Amino acid sequence: MIQKAAGDRRVLVAGAGIAGLTAALAFAAKGFSVVVFERAEKLEEVGAGLQLSPNATRILHSLGVLDDLERYAVRPEAILLKDAANLSILAKVPLGSAAEMRWRAPYLVIHRADLQRVLVERVQQIPEVTLRTGAELRDAHFRPGGVTALVQEQERQHEVEGDLLVGADGVWSGLRQLTGGKPSNFTGYVAYRAVISHPIKAVLAPNAVTAFLSPDFHLISYPLRGGAVTNLVLVARGEEVGRGWANAADTDHLLGKTVKAAPALSALIREAGAWTAWPIHEVQSESRWIDPRGLALIGDAAHALSPYAAQGAAMAIEDAATLAALVAGGNQPAALAAFEHRRKRRVLRVARRGEFNRFVWHAGGLIARARNLVLRLKSESSLAADLDWLYGYDALRQQ
């Protein structure tokens, strides 16, 4: 069998979110022709803030978008862990210039819509990439040497051929079934989100990622858009709500969750006004992520993670870069198998760290007191060293 050159190979990408757009840029950088199909007619400003740790930003730098991201992003100076009951600082992980020196890339916080905007603008500058909105990639079948996808575009269905199909269609992926994967599972937790313009400065550090820990919830805050607004995410047990970013949340329900917290946190929740609710779903890690005949799932389509390690976007970005590099090396079936093996091992470790964080952050009683003591005894450098395996990981050198 004659191996095609990268320039003669066509990659079909389902979904123009962070995973899909990063994949398009990564494959184009390797010389592939790429077509991205996005079912939405227009890419709207949806979602809220997200954290881009150094393991993600070094990839974005290699793709030529980091400088543009810096126009919208904030470089927080630290990660602070605080006791929600009394607002005391339990631990501090230095970021800012210290993070860039230690992990060779910056730690950024940014609105999801701003990240998507920068990725779209870059995609539109590259002739090897075509972005088709209002086009849903619904199904696919394999043929010798490639894949044929069924696309619903406006009122007609048609087929598109490619050498590889990348499923980046999110947590409720329709393509996951092609690898035998099952629908995502609701975890029993809900992420409640709000953006506030004038937060209570006595409660929130102006240039830090702050996590308030409580047995009933945890609340994350950090600045966005140059510090003009502050992103709030409260995670607690809740009933499953509808799919989507903008489900209305009951503020009284949130106040009930924080009844044992410092009064200033309850005041912050009231001050934030309208909150939205996002049901936290996970995807079983044992599901296949590939079909060696020409399909790979990336990002939430492959492995939707709970947010406790703040690595959802970073894992999608790592997936995209790893997949493109491996497939560019030739022998696509072997490359897909290597991608699944390598990324499952990495994502499983990140998922375990997330579950550890959930347990520790939501601890109560004696466990919480022991947690607080251990955190206060650890130095800032020791806390940073605990994250070397995560933030110092270089997907571009793992090939």
N, C-alpha and C positions, 0 to 999 in steps of 0.2 A: 504493500500500500504506500503510495506517495504522500509524504507529509506536506500539507500546504504551508506556505509562508504566512506569517502573521497578517500581512497586508491583504491576503486573499481569503482570510477567515472572518466570518461574520458572527458577532455575538448579539443575541437578543436578550434584552433586560426587561423584566416585568416589574414596574414600579419606579417612580421618580422621587422616592424619599432619599434619606441619607445613604442607605446601603446601595440603592440602585444608581444614584448619581455618582457616588464614589467609584463604584464598579465601572461605570462608563468611562470615567477619567482614567482609571488605572489600566483598563484594556486599551484605550486609545493611546496611552503613553507607550504601550508595548507594540503599537502598530496595527491593532485590530480595527476593523470597521464595526461600529456599534449602533444599534437602534434601541432606544428606550421607549417603552410603551407605558403611558400613564392614563388610567381610566378617567381621572378628573379632567374636565374641560379646561380648567384654569387652576394653577397652583396657588392655593389660598394661604394666608398667614394663619396656620393652625398650630396647636401645641403650645408649649411654654418653654421655660429655660432648660438648658442641659449643660452638663459638664464635659469638657474635652480635656482629658488628662494627657500627659506627654506621649503615651503610647499611641494616641490618635493624632496629636498635632504634628508629630514628626512625619507621619504619612501625608497629612494635608500639606505640609511644607514641600514634600517631594513632588506633589501634584501641582504645585504652583498657586495654591489658593490661600496660604496662611496669611500673607500680607493683606489681602483683601478682607479676610476674616477679622483681622486686628482692628479694622475700622468700626466694627460693631461689638467686638468682644470686650470683656473685662479680664484683667489678670489679677485674680485675688491674691492677697498676701499670705493667707493662711487658711487651713481648715481648723475650725474650732469645734470641739465637742463640749456641750454644756448640759448641766443637769436642769431639766425642765422645771423642777420643783422650786429651785432657788436661783437659777440662772448663773450658778458658779461655773467657772471654766474647769473642765476635767482634763483636757488635753489640747495640744496645739501642734499641728503639722505645718512647718513653714513651707510656703509656696513662693510666688513671685520669682525674683532672681535666683533664690536658693533652689527652687524646683528646676529652673532651666539649667543651672550649673550641675545639679545632681543627676538629672534624667535627660539632659541634652535636648530638651524641647520645653516650650511653655505649657503651663496649665491655664486653660481659658474657661470662662463661663459665657454663654451666648444664648440668645433666643433661637429656638429651632427654626423659625421662619427666616432669620438672618443667615443661618448656616445654609439652609436650602437655597436662598436667593443667590448667595455667592457661588454655590456649586452649579446652579442653573446658568448663571452668567458665564462661568468658565466653560461649561458644556457647549453653550451656544457659540463660543469662539473657536471651537475645534471642528474642522470640516469632516473628520472621521466619525463624528457622533451626530445622530439624528434623534431629536426628541419629539415624540408624537403624543400630544395630549388628546383627551377624548377617545382614547384607544385602549381597550382592555384586552390583555392577553389571557384568554380564558382556558385554553387547553393546549395540549401538544401531543404529538406522536413521533416516534423515532423512525428514521430511515437509514439505510447504509450511509455512514459518513456524516450524519448530522441529525437535525431535528426540524420538524415542521410545526409551527405554532398557529393556533386558531385565534384570530384577532377580531373583536367586535369594535368597529369604528363607525361612529354615528349610527346609521340604520343598516349597515351592511356587515356581513361577516366575510373574511377572506383569510387566506393562508399566507404565511411568511416563512421562508426557509432560512436556516442559519446553521452554523457549526456547533454552537453551544447556546443553551438557554440558561439564564441566570434568574432564579426566582427571588426577587427582592420585594415581594408584595405583602410584607408585614405579618403581624401576629395572627391575623385572620386569613392567612394565605390560602388562595384557592389552588395553588400549584403544589402544596405540600402533599396532597393526596397522590401525586404522581410518583413519589418515592415510598408510598405506603404509610406516610405519616398521618397522625390523627389530629383532630382539632385541638386548639389550645385549651388549657384548664384554668378556670378562675381560682385564684389562690385564697380567696376569702379576705383579701386586703384591697383597699381602694386608695388611690392617690388623689387627694383633693388639692387643687391648684388655684392660686390667685396671684395677681401682679398688683403691687401697691406703689403709689407714687411718693407718698410722704410717710415712711414708716416711723415707728417710735424709736428714735435713735438710742435711747437708753437700753433697748432690748437687742437691737440688731447691730452687729459690727458693720461699718460702712463698706469695707473692702475685704470681706472674708466669706468663705463658705461656712455657715454655722449649722450644726446639727444639735437640736434640743432633744434630749433623750428622756423617755418616760415609759412606764409599763404599758400604758394605754395607746401610745402613739409615738411617732417621732416627727419633728418638723425641721425641714431644711430651708435655709434662706441664703440668697446671694444676689449681688447686684447685677443688673443687665443694662445694655445700651448706654454704656459710659457712666453708669451709676444713676441714670435718670429714674430708674424704677428698680424695685426689688422683687425677685421671684420667690414665692412661697410654695412649698409642697409639704402637705401633711399626710402621712401614711398611717392608716389605722384599719382595724377590722370593719367590714361593712358589707352591705348587701350588694349583689351584682347589679350593676346598672348597664344601660345600653352601650353598644359600641360607639366609639367616637370620643373626641377630646372635650366636647362642650356640654356634657350632661350637667344640668343644674344641680348644685349641692345645697343641702339644708344647713345653714349656718348654725342653727340651734343644735343640730346633731354634732357638729364639730365642737361647739362649746361644751357639750356634754362629755366629749372625749377628753377635754382639757380641764375638767373641773378640779383635778388635783394638782394642776400646774400653777406656776406663778401667775398672779392676776394680770401681770403685764402681757403674758402670752394670750390670755383670753381677750384682752383689750386689742391686741394686734389682730386677732381673728375677726373681731367685730369691725375694726377699722378697714380691713381689706375689702369689705363689701361683698361683691358677688364671687362665689367660689364655683369651680367646676369639678366634676368627678370623673375619674378614669379608672375602670376596673383593671386590676393588675392580673395579667394572664401569664402563664408559663407554657412552654412547649416541652414535651418529654424528650430528654436528651438521647434516649436510646433509638429514637426514630432515625431513619436514614436521611442524609442531607444531599445525596447525589444519586443519579443514575449514570453509570459509566458510559452509556450510549450518548450522553450529551446534555445533562441537567445538573445544576448545582443550586442549592438554596443557601442564601446568606442572610445575615441579620436576624430580625425577629421571625422571619419565615422559617428559619432553621432552628433557632434557639432563643425564643423570647425569654428574657431574664427579669427577675424581680429587681427593683431599682436600688437595692441596699448597698451595692458597691459602686453605683453611678457609672456603669460601664456599658449600658445598652448601645449608645451611639459609638463608643470606642470599639466594641466588639464587631459591629457592622463594618466599620472602617477597616479594621484589621482583616476581616474576612475578605473584603473586596480586594485589598492589596495582595493578600496571599494567593487568592484564586488567580488573579491576573498573572502574577509572576510564575506560578506553577504551570498554568496552561500555556504560557508563552514558551516554556521550555520544550514543548513538543509532547507527543504520546499522550493525547488527551485523556483516555481512560485511566492511565497510571497517574496523571496529574490530578484528576478528580479524586481518586482514591487517597492520594497523599494529602490533598486538601482536607478531606473529611477526617482523616486520622489526626492530622496536626491540629486542626481547629477544634475538634471535639476535646482533645486533651487540654488545650488552653482554656476553652470556654467552661469546661467542667470545674477547673480550678477556680475560675472567677466566680462561678455560681456558688461554690462552696464558701468562698469568702463572703459573698452576699448573704448567705444563710447564717454565717457566723455573726455578721454585723446585725442582722435582724434579731437574733437571739440576745446579743449583748445590749443592743440599743433599747430593746423592749423589756429588759430584765427588771425585776422588782425585788424588794426585800433584801435578804442576805447576799444574793447574787449581785444585785445592783451595788450594794455597799462594797463588796469585794472588787467589782469592776472599777468603781470610782477610785479605790485605793491603788489598784494596779496602774490605772491610767495616770494618776497624779505622780506616781513614782518614776514613770518612764520619761526619759529626756526627749526633747524635740528631735534630736538626731536619731535616737532609737526608734521613734515612731515613724520617721521618714524611711529608715532602713527596712522596716517591716513591709514597705510598699515598693521596694526596689524590683521585686519579681513582676509586679503589676505595671507600674509606670515606666520602668526601665526597659521593658520588653520592646524589641525592635523587630516587627514583622517583616521589614524589608531585608533583614539579615538572616532570617530563619529558613531561607529557601535551600 
